[in-house]
Amino acid sequence: MTMTDPGLTNVGTTTWREATYPDGWNEFAAIENAATWATVIDESTPQVSKAALLAYATTRLKRLLNAKAASTRSAVTAQRALAVLLVESSATPQTSATDDGGVLIEWLVNRASLHMRIDPDGDSIEIWGMSAEGVVVLDDVVPSRQFSTSPSRLSARVVLRELSSGVENRVAVDG
């Protein structure tokens, strides 16, 4: 089956074809832009570097600091924890402030999740993860100074890698 979509501009149309994947999933995939005749399907898996993910999270942490939503100590601890936790091509960390001035960092993919909560003083990191089935796979509180060498950090990396393997559509991270 082939469809055409006028697109959002008057530049041209996009041609679509039904694609069947090895697992049996069917969907429509764009195959070419009629205006440029350029193939728009890229079958390679985009790779997001650990440095780009850390830069993205650091920008978000700076925004929390500028808004005075998070304490400096919790933001610094959050950045240090991310530096030892993130892996290449992981899911994008989402940062927010807690009501008491701490930092919450979350990864949510296909109903599975990993969460890190840094207290306002930056002294402890609460980390927990859940599988897509709702099973708790990690639940611990670690002093921030011991996080880089703690078994919980290693467990969190395993959970993060597993979560990240479920990301289907990566979006470029930018500040």
Secondary structure, DSSP 8 states (H G I E B T S, - for coil): -EEEE--SSSS--EEEEEEE-TTS-EEEEEEEETTTTB-----S-----HHHHHHHHHHHHHHHHHTT-S-HHHHHHHHHHHHHH--TT----EEEE-TTS-EEEEEEETTEEEEEEE-TTS-EEEEEEE-TTS-EEEEEEEEGGGGGG-HHHHHHHHHHHHHHTT--S------
